[in-house]
């Protein structure tokens, strides 16, 4: 059993690094437990090669260290990883890797948190602290919907977290399920590598201008402006099979945490028919699928670009601060602090911007308590 003076941070992604750096600046010790073997595991090992930011960099930098001035407005995956490595070194952050948290529970008899973590060799270590910071994020586990007949399909089936590039799909027909930013970019990448992408509209998925407008206008009015501007610039996308959500992009972000789809070149390919939009698949066959319009299409591979979910309910026990889907019950900006020394970073639905905001609040709150702690 290890007694920790400061908080136990669970997760060494951008959220965990942000709170670690913020605590360092306030001279508060901590420990970071990370289940993988390195920082930012999702970004490093579960994203496609051509990924870049969907928001300008000023909304994505972590606290206390801006992006290098030579970085583009929308940094690439490799540039962001380079930034995170620099960030980790700059603040002397040393996570404990291969520590998979399997249980965290508040012990009311002694007013401490007991966190059980499994090592790579299968051994279990118990860490004890007055505080825990949940920084595992909203994208901890891949979401793969259940589709009838999947067990019959004989081709490749993978989640977008396993996709790197389209090299292996040249000349093949690939059904991409999910029309968010990942689905759109993967379709574009597949086409660039000589594949024949089909886009299944499973579910539905300027930012700088929107932020400025929101300072003086309500969300719904700004949404109406964005939708109108989108129609003027892109035209009527629905005639190509792209369904527009019933609410605007900012309201979608507030409700679901999902970013509006930003066109990176896929729309022109959809308009030209090089990326074919298909209805939702009803059932898979051995070599393709039947869709809700009754048509059957053959394809070689299926790629689920259907996102991720939080895994907090799997290991945080007897805690009612989170909903069943692993998000704080209190919406942003009030979801960063629970009871009994529980804190969260990175569950705002606001991406890196929200995580940075959380990290600053959490660090300040813990530092105030820490400064009054005797014999620290």
TORKOL-4160 file (C-alpha; in steps of 0.2 Angstrom, whole numbers, padded with zeros to 4 digits, m for minus):
376
<pt num="1" X="0000" Y="0000" Z="0000"/>
<pt num="2" X="0007" Y="0017" Z="m0005"/>
<pt num="3" X="0001" Y="0033" Z="0004"/>
<pt num="4" X="0002" Y="0048" Z="m0007"/>
<pt num="5" X="0004" Y="0066" Z="0000"/>
<pt num="6" X="m0005" Y="0074" Z="m0014"/>
<pt num="7" X="m0019" Y="0069" Z="m0026"/>
<pt num="8" X="m0019" Y="0053" Z="m0037"/>
<pt num="9" X="m0022" Y="0058" Z="m0055"/>
<pt num="10" X="m0029" Y="0044" Z="m0066"/>
<pt num="11" X="m0024" Y="0046" Z="m0084"/>
<pt num="12" X="m0009" Y="0053" Z="m0093"/>
<pt num="13" X="m0018" Y="0060" Z="m0108"/>
<pt num="14" X="m0019" Y="0079" Z="m0111"/>
<pt num="15" X="m0031" Y="0081" Z="m0096"/>
<pt num="16" X="m0019" Y="0072" Z="m0084"/>
<pt num="17" X="m0004" Y="0082" Z="m0090"/>
<pt num="18" X="m0014" Y="0098" Z="m0089"/>
<pt num="19" X="m0018" Y="0095" Z="m0071"/>
<pt num="20" X="m0001" Y="0089" Z="m0067"/>
<pt num="21" X="0007" Y="0105" Z="m0074"/>
<pt num="22" X="m0005" Y="0116" Z="m0065"/>
<pt num="23" X="m0002" Y="0107" Z="m0048"/>
<pt num="24" X="0017" Y="0108" Z="m0051"/>
<pt num="25" X="0015" Y="0127" Z="m0053"/>
<pt num="26" X="0007" Y="0128" Z="m0036"/>
<pt num="27" X="0020" Y="0117" Z="m0028"/>
<pt num="28" X="0007" Y="0103" Z="m0024"/>
<pt num="29" X="0014" Y="0085" Z="m0026"/>
<pt num="30" X="0004" Y="0071" Z="m0035"/>
<pt num="31" X="0006" Y="0054" Z="m0043"/>
<pt num="32" X="m0001" Y="0050" Z="m0061"/>
<pt num="33" X="m0007" Y="0032" Z="m0064"/>
<pt num="34" X="m0008" Y="0027" Z="m0083"/>
<pt num="35" X="m0014" Y="0011" Z="m0090"/>
<pt num="36" X="m0003" Y="0012" Z="m0106"/>
<pt num="37" X="0015" Y="0013" Z="m0108"/>
<pt num="38" X="0016" Y="0031" Z="m0113"/>
<pt num="39" X="0008" Y="0048" Z="m0112"/>
<pt num="40" X="m0007" Y="0052" Z="m0124"/>
<pt num="41" X="m0011" Y="0034" Z="m0128"/>
<pt num="42" X="m0027" Y="0038" Z="m0138"/>
<pt num="43" X="m0018" Y="0051" Z="m0149"/>
<pt num="44" X="m0002" Y="0041" Z="m0151"/>
<pt num="45" X="m0009" Y="0024" Z="m0154"/>
<pt num="46" X="m0028" Y="0025" Z="m0158"/>
<pt num="47" X="m0029" Y="0039" Z="m0171"/>
<pt num="48" X="m0026" Y="0039" Z="m0190"/>
<pt num="49" X="m0010" Y="0047" Z="m0197"/>
<pt num="50" X="m0018" Y="0062" Z="m0206"/>
<pt num="51" X="m0028" Y="0068" Z="m0191"/>
<pt num="52" X="m0026" Y="0086" Z="m0187"/>
<pt num="53" X="m0035" Y="0098" Z="m0175"/>
<pt num="54" X="m0053" Y="0103" Z="m0180"/>
<pt num="55" X="m0052" Y="0119" Z="m0170"/>
<pt num="56" X="m0039" Y="0133" Z="m0171"/>
<pt num="57" X="m0024" Y="0130" Z="m0160"/>
<pt num="58" X="m0027" Y="0144" Z="m0148"/>
<pt num="59" X="m0042" Y="0134" Z="m0141"/>
<pt num="60" X="m0032" Y="0118" Z="m0139"/>
<pt num="61" X="m0016" Y="0122" Z="m0130"/>
<pt num="62" X="m0014" Y="0116" Z="m0112"/>
<pt num="63" X="m0011" Y="0128" Z="m0097"/>
<pt num="64" X="0005" Y="0137" Z="m0095"/>
<pt num="65" X="0013" Y="0133" Z="m0111"/>
<pt num="66" X="0007" Y="0139" Z="m0128"/>
<pt num="67" X="0010" Y="0130" Z="m0145"/>
<pt num="68" X="0026" Y="0135" Z="m0154"/>
<pt num="69" X="0023" Y="0150" Z="m0165"/>
<pt num="70" X="0029" Y="0141" Z="m0180"/>
<pt num="71" X="0015" Y="0128" Z="m0178"/>
<pt num="72" X="0000" Y="0130" Z="m0191"/>
<pt num="73" X="m0017" Y="0136" Z="m0186"/>
<pt num="74" X="m0023" Y="0117" Z="m0186"/>
<pt num="75" X="m0008" Y="0107" Z="m0179"/>
<pt num="76" X="m0006" Y="0089" Z="m0185"/>
<pt num="77" X="m0006" Y="0073" Z="m0175"/>
<pt num="78" X="0013" Y="0072" Z="m0175"/>
<pt num="79" X="0015" Y="0091" Z="m0170"/>
<pt num="80" X="0003" Y="0089" Z="m0156"/>
<pt num="81" X="0012" Y="0074" Z="m0149"/>
<pt num="82" X="0028" Y="0083" Z="m0151"/>
<pt num="83" X="0020" Y="0097" Z="m0141"/>
<pt num="84" X="0014" Y="0085" Z="m0127"/>
<pt num="85" X="0032" Y="0078" Z="m0126"/>
<pt num="86" X="0039" Y="0095" Z="m0123"/>
<pt num="87" X="0025" Y="0099" Z="m0111"/>
<pt num="88" X="0029" Y="0083" Z="m0101"/>
<pt num="89" X="0048" Y="0087" Z="m0100"/>
<pt num="90" X="0045" Y="0106" Z="m0097"/>
<pt num="91" X="0035" Y="0102" Z="m0081"/>
<pt num="92" X="0045" Y="0087" Z="m0076"/>
<pt num="93" X="0030" Y="0076" Z="m0076"/>
<pt num="94" X="0034" Y="0057" Z="m0073"/>
<pt num="95" X="0018" Y="0046" Z="m0074"/>
<pt num="96" X="0018" Y="0029" Z="m0068"/>
<pt num="97" X="0015" Y="0018" Z="m0083"/>
<pt num="98" X="0007" Y="0001" Z="m0085"/>
<pt num="99" X="m0004" Y="0005" Z="m0070"/>
<pt num="100" X="m0022" Y="0000" Z="m0075"/>
<pt num="101" X="m0034" Y="0007" Z="m0062"/>
<pt num="102" X="m0047" Y="m0007" Z="m0058"/>
<pt num="103" X="m0055" Y="0001" Z="m0043"/>
<pt num="104" X="m0056" Y="0017" Z="m0034"/>
<pt num="105" X="m0067" Y="0019" Z="m0019"/>
<pt num="106" X="m0069" Y="0032" Z="m0005"/>
<pt num="107" X="m0066" Y="0025" Z="0012"/>
<pt num="108" X="m0078" Y="0035" Z="0024"/>
<pt num="109" X="m0070" Y="0027" Z="0039"/>
<pt num="110" X="m0054" Y="0035" Z="0036"/>
<pt num="111" X="m0059" Y="0049" Z="0024"/>
<pt num="112" X="m0047" Y="0043" Z="0010"/>
<pt num="113" X="m0048" Y="0036" Z="m0007"/>
<pt num="114" X="m0041" Y="0019" Z="m0010"/>
<pt num="115" X="m0036" Y="0016" Z="m0028"/>
<pt num="116" X="m0032" Y="m0002" Z="m0034"/>
<pt num="117" X="m0020" Y="m0003" Z="m0050"/>
<pt num="118" X="m0015" Y="m0018" Z="m0059"/>
<pt num="119" X="0003" Y="m0019" Z="m0065"/>
<pt num="120" X="0009" Y="m0027" Z="m0081"/>
<pt num="121" X="0014" Y="m0043" Z="m0072"/>
<pt num="122" X="m0004" Y="m0045" Z="m0065"/>
<pt num="123" X="0001" Y="m0038" Z="m0047"/>
<pt num="124" X="m0011" Y="m0026" Z="m0039"/>
<pt num="125" X="m0005" Y="m0010" Z="m0029"/>
<pt num="126" X="m0016" Y="0000" Z="m0018"/>
<pt num="127" X="m0013" Y="0019" Z="m0018"/>
<pt num="128" X="m0021" Y="0030" Z="m0004"/>
<pt num="129" X="m0024" Y="0048" Z="m0004"/>
<pt num="130" X="m0036" Y="0062" Z="0002"/>
<pt num="131" X="m0040" Y="0067" Z="m0017"/>
<pt num="132" X="m0042" Y="0059" Z="m0034"/>
<pt num="133" X="m0043" Y="0067" Z="m0050"/>
<pt num="134" X="m0052" Y="0057" Z="m0064"/>
<pt num="135" X="m0043" Y="0062" Z="m0080"/>
<pt num="136" X="m0047" Y="0047" Z="m0091"/>
<pt num="137" X="m0058" Y="0057" Z="m0102"/>
<pt num="138" X="m0073" Y="0055" Z="m0112"/>
<pt num="139" X="m0064" Y="0044" Z="m0126"/>
<pt num="140" X="m0057" Y="0029" Z="m0116"/>
<pt num="141" X="m0066" Y="0015" Z="m0124"/>
<pt num="142" X="m0071" Y="0013" Z="m0143"/>
<pt num="143" X="m0090" Y="0012" Z="m0147"/>
<pt num="144" X="m0095" Y="m0001" Z="m0159"/>
<pt num="145" X="m0114" Y="m0002" Z="m0162"/>
<pt num="146" X="m0123" Y="m0019" Z="m0164"/>
<pt num="147" X="m0128" Y="m0022" Z="m0182"/>
<pt num="148" X="m0138" Y="m0037" Z="m0187"/>
<pt num="149" X="m0128" Y="m0050" Z="m0197"/>
<pt num="150" X="m0110" Y="m0044" Z="m0192"/>
<pt num="151" X="m0105" Y="m0062" Z="m0188"/>
<pt num="152" X="m0109" Y="m0067" Z="m0206"/>
<pt num="153" X="m0098" Y="m0054" Z="m0214"/>
<pt num="154" X="m0081" Y="m0062" Z="m0220"/>
<pt num="155" X="m0071" Y="m0046" Z="m0224"/>
<pt num="156" X="m0061" Y="m0035" Z="m0212"/>
<pt num="157" X="m0070" Y="m0026" Z="m0198"/>
<pt num="158" X="m0062" Y="m0013" Z="m0188"/>
<pt num="159" X="m0065" Y="0003" Z="m0177"/>
<pt num="160" X="m0057" Y="0020" Z="m0182"/>
<pt num="161" X="m0045" Y="0018" Z="m0168"/>
<pt num="162" X="m0037" Y="0004" Z="m0177"/>
<pt num="163" X="m0036" Y="0013" Z="m0194"/>
<pt num="164" X="m0019" Y="0022" Z="m0198"/>
<pt num="165" X="m0020" Y="0025" Z="m0217"/>
<pt num="166" X="m0028" Y="0017" Z="m0233"/>
<pt num="167" X="m0012" Y="0008" Z="m0239"/>
<pt num="168" X="m0020" Y="m0009" Z="m0237"/>
<pt num="169" X="m0037" Y="m0004" Z="m0245"/>
<pt num="170" X="m0031" Y="0001" Z="m0263"/>
<pt num="171" X="m0044" Y="m0005" Z="m0275"/>
<pt num="172" X="m0056" Y="m0011" Z="m0261"/>
<pt num="173" X="m0073" Y="m0005" Z="m0257"/>
<pt num="174" X="m0074" Y="0000" Z="m0239"/>
<pt num="175" X="m0090" Y="0004" Z="m0229"/>
<pt num="176" X="m0087" Y="0018" Z="m0217"/>
<pt num="177" X="m0100" Y="0019" Z="m0203"/>
<pt num="178" X="m0102" Y="0036" Z="m0195"/>
<pt num="179" X="m0102" Y="0053" Z="m0202"/>
<pt num="180" X="m0093" Y="0063" Z="m0189"/>
<pt num="181" X="m0076" Y="0072" Z="m0193"/>
<pt num="182" X="m0067" Y="0055" Z="m0191"/>
<pt num="183" X="m0078" Y="0046" Z="m0204"/>
<pt num="184" X="m0077" Y="0060" Z="m0216"/>
<pt num="185" X="m0058" Y="0061" Z="m0215"/>
<pt num="186" X="m0056" Y="0043" Z="m0216"/>
<pt num="187" X="m0067" Y="0042" Z="m0232"/>
<pt num="188" X="m0055" Y="0056" Z="m0239"/>
<pt num="189" X="m0040" Y="0046" Z="m0234"/>
<pt num="190" X="m0046" Y="0030" Z="m0242"/>
<pt num="191" X="m0050" Y="0039" Z="m0258"/>
<pt num="192" X="m0033" Y="0046" Z="m0258"/>
<pt num="193" X="m0025" Y="0029" Z="m0256"/>
<pt num="194" X="m0035" Y="0022" Z="m0271"/>
<pt num="195" X="m0050" Y="0014" Z="m0261"/>
<pt num="196" X="m0068" Y="0015" Z="m0265"/>
<pt num="197" X="m0077" Y="0022" Z="m0249"/>
<pt num="198" X="m0095" Y="0021" Z="m0245"/>
<pt num="199" X="m0102" Y="0032" Z="m0231"/>
<pt num="200" X="m0116" Y="0026" Z="m0220"/>
<pt num="201" X="m0124" Y="0040" Z="m0211"/>
<pt num="202" X="m0125" Y="0031" Z="m0195"/>
<pt num="203" X="m0131" Y="0045" Z="m0182"/>
<pt num="204" X="m0126" Y="0063" Z="m0185"/>
<pt num="205" X="m0113" Y="0072" Z="m0179"/>
<pt num="206" X="m0080" Y="0146" Z="m0192"/>
<pt num="207" X="m0077" Y="0140" Z="m0172"/>
<pt num="208" X="m0068" Y="0157" Z="m0169"/>
<pt num="209" X="m0082" Y="0167" Z="m0176"/>
<pt num="210" X="m0095" Y="0157" Z="m0166"/>
<pt num="211" X="m0085" Y="0161" Z="m0150"/>
<pt num="212" X="m0085" Y="0179" Z="m0153"/>
<pt num="213" X="m0104" Y="0179" Z="m0158"/>
<pt num="214" X="m0108" Y="0170" Z="m0142"/>
<pt num="215" X="m0101" Y="0184" Z="m0131"/>
<pt num="216" X="m0117" Y="0194" Z="m0136"/>
<pt num="217" X="m0129" Y="0182" Z="m0144"/>
<pt num="218" X="m0139" Y="0167" Z="m0138"/>
<pt num="219" X="m0133" Y="0150" Z="m0144"/>
<pt num="220" X="m0149" Y="0147" Z="m0155"/>
<pt num="221" X="m0147" Y="0163" Z="m0164"/>
<pt num="222" X="m0128" Y="0160" Z="m0167"/>
<pt num="223" X="m0133" Y="0142" Z="m0173"/>
<pt num="224" X="m0145" Y="0150" Z="m0186"/>
<pt num="225" X="m0132" Y="0161" Z="m0192"/>
<pt num="226" X="m0119" Y="0146" Z="m0194"/>
<pt num="227" X="m0132" Y="0135" Z="m0203"/>
<pt num="228" X="m0136" Y="0149" Z="m0215"/>
<pt num="229" X="m0118" Y="0153" Z="m0218"/>
<pt num="230" X="m0115" Y="0134" Z="m0221"/>
<pt num="231" X="m0129" Y="0133" Z="m0234"/>
<pt num="232" X="m0122" Y="0148" Z="m0243"/>
<pt num="233" X="m0104" Y="0142" Z="m0244"/>
<pt num="234" X="m0107" Y="0123" Z="m0246"/>
<pt num="235" X="m0124" Y="0123" Z="m0254"/>
<pt num="236" X="m0138" Y="0110" Z="m0250"/>
<pt num="237" X="m0129" Y="0095" Z="m0245"/>
<pt num="238" X="m0145" Y="0085" Z="m0241"/>
<pt num="239" X="m0147" Y="0081" Z="m0260"/>
<pt num="240" X="m0131" Y="0071" Z="m0259"/>
<pt num="241" X="m0138" Y="0061" Z="m0245"/>
<pt num="242" X="m0130" Y="0071" Z="m0230"/>
<pt num="243" X="m0143" Y="0074" Z="m0217"/>
<pt num="244" X="m0142" Y="0090" Z="m0208"/>
<pt num="245" X="m0146" Y="0088" Z="m0189"/>
<pt num="246" X="m0162" Y="0097" Z="m0183"/>
<pt num="247" X="m0152" Y="0108" Z="m0171"/>
<pt num="248" X="m0137" Y="0119" Z="m0174"/>
<pt num="249" X="m0119" Y="0114" Z="m0172"/>
<pt num="250" X="m0116" Y="0123" Z="m0155"/>
<pt num="251" X="m0132" Y="0116" Z="m0147"/>
<pt num="252" X="m0126" Y="0098" Z="m0153"/>
<pt num="253" X="m0109" Y="0102" Z="m0145"/>
<pt num="254" X="m0118" Y="0107" Z="m0128"/>
<pt num="255" X="m0129" Y="0092" Z="m0128"/>
<pt num="256" X="m0118" Y="0078" Z="m0134"/>
<pt num="257" X="m0100" Y="0085" Z="m0133"/>
<pt num="258" X="m0098" Y="0081" Z="m0152"/>
<pt num="259" X="m0090" Y="0093" Z="m0163"/>
<pt num="260" X="m0099" Y="0099" Z="m0179"/>
<pt num="261" X="m0092" Y="0091" Z="m0195"/>
<pt num="262" X="m0079" Y="0102" Z="m0203"/>
<pt num="263" X="m0076" Y="0099" Z="m0222"/>
<pt num="264" X="m0058" Y="0094" Z="m0226"/>
<pt num="265" X="m0061" Y="0090" Z="m0244"/>
<pt num="266" X="m0073" Y="0075" Z="m0243"/>
<pt num="267" X="m0089" Y="0086" Z="m0248"/>
<pt num="268" X="m0082" Y="0089" Z="m0266"/>
<pt num="269" X="m0079" Y="0070" Z="m0268"/>
<pt num="270" X="m0097" Y="0066" Z="m0262"/>
<pt num="271" X="m0104" Y="0079" Z="m0274"/>
<pt num="272" X="m0094" Y="0071" Z="m0288"/>
<pt num="273" X="m0099" Y="0053" Z="m0283"/>
<pt num="274" X="m0082" Y="0048" Z="m0279"/>
<pt num="275" X="m0087" Y="0045" Z="m0261"/>
<pt num="276" X="m0104" Y="0037" Z="m0261"/>
<pt num="277" X="m0117" Y="0041" Z="m0247"/>
<pt num="278" X="m0128" Y="0026" Z="m0243"/>
<pt num="279" X="m0143" Y="0024" Z="m0231"/>
<pt num="280" X="m0141" Y="0016" Z="m0214"/>
<pt num="281" X="m0136" Y="m0003" Z="m0216"/>
<pt num="282" X="m0150" Y="m0015" Z="m0210"/>
<pt num="283" X="m0140" Y="m0031" Z="m0210"/>
<pt num="284" X="m0123" Y="m0037" Z="m0215"/>
<pt num="285" X="m0121" Y="m0052" Z="m0228"/>
<pt num="286" X="m0106" Y="m0063" Z="m0231"/>
<pt num="287" X="m0099" Y="m0050" Z="m0244"/>
<pt num="288" X="m0108" Y="m0034" Z="m0240"/>
<pt num="289" X="m0125" Y="m0028" Z="m0233"/>
<pt num="290" X="m0143" Y="m0024" Z="m0236"/>
<pt num="291" X="m0148" Y="m0006" Z="m0232"/>
<pt num="292" X="m0164" Y="0001" Z="m0225"/>
<pt num="293" X="m0170" Y="0006" Z="m0243"/>
<pt num="294" X="m0169" Y="m0012" Z="m0248"/>
<pt num="295" X="m0154" Y="m0011" Z="m0259"/>
<pt num="296" X="m0139" Y="m0023" Z="m0257"/>
<pt num="297" X="m0121" Y="m0018" Z="m0260"/>
<pt num="298" X="m0105" Y="m0028" Z="m0259"/>
<pt num="299" X="m0090" Y="m0022" Z="m0250"/>
<pt num="300" X="m0073" Y="m0029" Z="m0244"/>
<pt num="301" X="m0071" Y="m0020" Z="m0227"/>
<pt num="302" X="m0081" Y="m0012" Z="m0213"/>
<pt num="303" X="m0074" Y="0003" Z="m0203"/>
<pt num="304" X="m0084" Y="0009" Z="m0188"/>
<pt num="305" X="m0080" Y="0028" Z="m0186"/>
<pt num="306" X="m0093" Y="0028" Z="m0171"/>
<pt num="307" X="m0083" Y="0036" Z="m0158"/>
<pt num="308" X="m0078" Y="0032" Z="m0140"/>
<pt num="309" X="m0086" Y="0033" Z="m0122"/>
<pt num="310" X="m0080" Y="0035" Z="m0104"/>
<pt num="311" X="m0075" Y="0020" Z="m0094"/>
<pt num="312" X="m0077" Y="0028" Z="m0077"/>
<pt num="313" X="m0092" Y="0017" Z="m0072"/>
<pt num="314" X="m0082" Y="0002" Z="m0073"/>
<pt num="315" X="m0069" Y="0006" Z="m0060"/>
<pt num="316" X="m0076" Y="0021" Z="m0049"/>
<pt num="317" X="m0086" Y="0013" Z="m0036"/>
<pt num="318" X="m0101" Y="0019" Z="m0025"/>
<pt num="319" X="m0100" Y="0036" Z="m0032"/>
<pt num="320" X="m0115" Y="0045" Z="m0039"/>
<pt num="321" X="m0106" Y="0060" Z="m0046"/>
<pt num="322" X="m0106" Y="0052" Z="m0063"/>
<pt num="323" X="m0120" Y="0047" Z="m0074"/>
<pt num="324" X="m0122" Y="0029" Z="m0081"/>
<pt num="325" X="m0113" Y="0034" Z="m0097"/>
<pt num="326" X="m0098" Y="0040" Z="m0087"/>
<pt num="327" X="m0100" Y="0059" Z="m0087"/>
<pt num="328" X="m0102" Y="0071" Z="m0073"/>
<pt num="329" X="m0120" Y="0074" Z="m0069"/>
<pt num="330" X="m0117" Y="0093" Z="m0067"/>
<pt num="331" X="m0114" Y="0101" Z="m0084"/>
<pt num="332" X="m0100" Y="0112" Z="m0089"/>
<pt num="333" X="m0093" Y="0123" Z="m0080"/>
<pt num="334" X="m0099" Y="0114" Z="m0064"/>
<pt num="335" X="m0093" Y="0096" Z="m0067"/>
<pt num="336" X="m0075" Y="0098" Z="m0061"/>
<pt num="337" X="m0078" Y="0095" Z="m0042"/>
<pt num="338" X="m0087" Y="0081" Z="m0033"/>
<pt num="339" X="m0088" Y="0076" Z="m0015"/>
<pt num="340" X="m0075" Y="0069" Z="m0003"/>
<pt num="341" X="m0060" Y="0075" Z="m0013"/>
<pt num="342" X="m0066" Y="0069" Z="m0030"/>
<pt num="343" X="m0061" Y="0080" Z="m0045"/>
<pt num="344" X="m0063" Y="0078" Z="m0064"/>
<pt num="345" X="m0053" Y="0085" Z="m0079"/>
<pt num="346" X="m0058" Y="0082" Z="m0097"/>
<pt num="347" X="m0077" Y="0078" Z="m0095"/>
<pt num="348" X="m0084" Y="0095" Z="m0101"/>
<pt num="349" X="m0088" Y="0090" Z="m0119"/>
<pt num="350" X="m0078" Y="0105" Z="m0124"/>
<pt num="351" X="m0062" Y="0096" Z="m0129"/>
<pt num="352" X="m0045" Y="0102" Z="m0124"/>
<pt num="353" X="m0051" Y="0119" Z="m0121"/>
<pt num="354" X="m0063" Y="0112" Z="m0107"/>
<pt num="355" X="m0050" Y="0101" Z="m0100"/>
<pt num="356" X="m0038" Y="0116" Z="m0098"/>
<pt num="357" X="m0052" Y="0126" Z="m0089"/>
<pt num="358" X="m0055" Y="0111" Z="m0078"/>
<pt num="359" X="m0037" Y="0109" Z="m0074"/>
<pt num="360" X="m0034" Y="0127" Z="m0068"/>
<pt num="361" X="m0049" Y="0126" Z="m0057"/>
<pt num="362" X="m0045" Y="0109" Z="m0049"/>
<pt num="363" X="m0027" Y="0114" Z="m0046"/>
<pt num="364" X="m0032" Y="0130" Z="m0037"/>
<pt num="365" X="m0045" Y="0121" Z="m0026"/>
<pt num="366" X="m0033" Y="0107" Z="m0021"/>
<pt num="367" X="m0019" Y="0120" Z="m0018"/>
<pt num="368" X="m0030" Y="0130" Z="m0006"/>
<pt num="369" X="m0034" Y="0114" Z="0004"/>
<pt num="370" X="m0015" Y="0109" Z="0003"/>
<pt num="371" X="m0009" Y="0125" Z="0010"/>
<pt num="372" X="m0019" Y="0122" Z="0026"/>
<pt num="373" X="m0014" Y="0104" Z="0028"/>
<pt num="374" X="m0003" Y="0102" Z="0044"/>
<pt num="375" X="0013" Y="0091" Z="0042"/>
<pt num="376" X="0013" Y="0091" Z="0024"/>
